């Protein structure tokens, strides 16, 4: 039996476009999103469309509901009622440390952004850089946005994970122009939740991190909670 490398640690990372917590029944039910996350049993979750596109962008999952749920804490990107930044949010199981390293404005015709964060596990294990992103609808914009994300993590001296709704049917095209050592994790079709036919949600790994297992989470609840199905991966992170 192969032995796990010394000091390697594992966690489950999920990515979920929650469509502002509006399900396919057109009811906004944030508690249903949290129930789907309970099914996945993730340590870290990146969300897309986690804020309403109104006024100060209030959180689609109210902070009081998240606190009452008790499983996760959210990474606070700054003042205001939003759960995240440009609709991107990061949730962590209690006990994991995390801090915002950078808030990135992404180029393109649509207003887009990404959160670059440092995830700190228990003492004695290595950190990694996590990028929570939702890329644009136009291919040209997506390539410029990917370049911006790679530039933002260029000097990272730790493993890097980019996760989110990349809006790309052929994600290898996003990576092809860049010489950096990057691996794609694309578990399978995640859109449309009623009848998944295309993979839009992906993870990109760089450095001492590998995917041990990955899946699209398909359950009776996830098929109605949003128009995307969530994806997850068990990651092994080196020190």
N, C-alpha and C positions, 0 to 999 in steps of 0.2 A: 504494500500500500504506500502511495506517495505521501510523504510527510509535508505538512504545511510549513512554508518558510517561517523562520524565526521572526517573531514580532508582527507577523501579518495578522490583521484583524478583519472581521467581516461585519457587514451591515446590509440591511435591505433598504434600497432606495426606490421610491415610487415617483412617477410623474403623471399628472392628471389635469387635463383641461376640463374645468368644472362648469364652464358656460354660465358663470355668475350664479351657480347653484340652481339653475332652471333646468328641470328635467324634460324628457320627451312628452310628458303630460302637460307641459307649460306651467307647472307649479314650481315656485321658488321654495325649495325645501333643503336648506343647508344642513339640517340634521341628517338627511339622507346621504349627503356627501360624506359626512363623518362616519356613518355606518359602513359605507363602502371602504373607507380607509381602515376601519377596524377589521374588515374581512382580509385586507392585504397584510396587515400586521407589519407595517414598515417602520423603520427607525427614523428615516428622513423622507419627507415628501416635498416635491416641488409642484406648485399649482400654477395653472395659467387661467386667465379670466377670473381671478379671485376677487376683483373689485368691480363694483357697479360703475358704469360710465356716466355718472351723474355728479355734478357739482364737485365736491372734494373727494369723489371716488370712495364712498363708504364700502366697508368690507362686505363681500357677498356671504361670508360666514361671520356673523357678529362675534366680536371679541368676547362678549359675555358667554355666548354659547360655547365657544372654543374652550374657555376657562372651565365652564361647568362640565364639559365633556371629560376633561382632565387628562387625556392621553398625550396631548401635544402642547408645546409652546410654540409661538411663532417668532420668527426673526423680525424684529422691529426695524423697518428701514428708515424711520424718521417720524417727525411730527405729522399729525393728521389722523383721520379715521380709517385710512386704508389698511388692508392686511399686508400689502406688498408694495411693489414698484412697477408701474406700467402694467398692472394686473398680475405680475409674477409674485409669488409668495413662497416662503420656505417654512415648513413645520418640522419640528424635531421632537422626538420622544424626550421625556424629562430625564435629565442627567447628561445629555450631550451638550457640549459647549459650541457656540457659534458666534461669529461676529461678521459684520458687513465689511468687506475689503474695498468694494467699489460699486457704485451705481453707474451703469453704462447706458448712455443714450445711443441708440442704434441708428445708423443712417437708413434712408429710404423715404418713400412717399408717405407712409403711415407713421404715426407716432409710436415708436417701439422702444423698449428698454430691457435691460437684463440686470440681475443681481449677481455680483461676484462675492462669495462668502467663504470663510475659512471654517471648516468643521473640525472640532476638537473632541476626540473620544476620551475615554478614561485615561488617567495619567499613565505614561509609559508607552503609549501607542502613537503612531504618526498621525499628523493632520492631513487633510486634503482640501483642495480648492474646489468648490461647487459653484457652477454657473447655472442659474435658473433663467430660462429664456423662452420667448415665444416669437418666432421669426415671422417675417412678412409674407404676404400673398404673392408678391412678384419675385420671379427667380433672380433677376438682377439685384434686387434689394437683399435677398437672402445671402447671396455671395458676399456682398459688402458687409452685411451684418456678421456673417461668420468670420470674416477677416478682422472685424472689430473685436469680436470675442477672443479670438486667438491672440490678438495684440494685447488685450487686457490681461491675459494669463501667460504671456510670453516669458516673464521673469519668475514665474512660480517655481519654487524649489521643492515642490511637493506634488503628489499626484493631482490630476485635474479631471473633473467629471463635468461635462456639459449635458444638461437634461432639459427636455421640454417638448412642446409642440413645435417642431421645426418646419411644419407645413411643406414638407418635401417628400415626394413619392419615391425619388431615387436619391437617398441621402449621400451615397457615394460621390455624387456630383459636387456636393458641398465641400468634401474633403480633398477631392482630386487636385485642386490648384496649390495645395499647401504641402510642403515637404516634411512637415512635422510628423513625428510618430504618433498617429491617432488610430484608434480602433472604434468601429461602429457597433453599437448594440441596438438591434432593431427587432423586437420580439415578434412582430407580426401586425396584421391589420387591426387598427384601433378606431377607425372611423368608417362609416357612421355607426353609432352604437346599436341602432336597431338591426343593422345587417352590415357588419364590418367588411369592407372590401379594399381598403387602402391603409397603408402604414404611414402615418404622419408624425407619430410620437416616437422619439429616439433618444438614445444616450450616446455620447462620444467620450471615450476614455483616453487619457494621456498619462504617461509615466507609470509608476509602480502600482497599477490598479488593474484588476481583471474581473470579468464577469464570470461567476461560477454557474449561474442559472438566470434565465430571464423569461418572463411571460407577459402576455396580455391578460388582464384580470377580467374574465367574463363570468358574471353571475347574474341571477335574475334581477338583483337590485342595480348593478352597474349598467345593465342594458336599458334602464329608464332614467337614471340619475342625471345624465348629461348626454350630449351628442357624441362625446368621445368615450372610449373605454380607457381606464388607466393602464399603464404599463409598470412593471417593476423588475428589478434585477438584484440578485444577491451579489454583492461586490466584495472582493478580497483586496484589501488595501495594504500596501507595504509601508514600513516605517520610513 
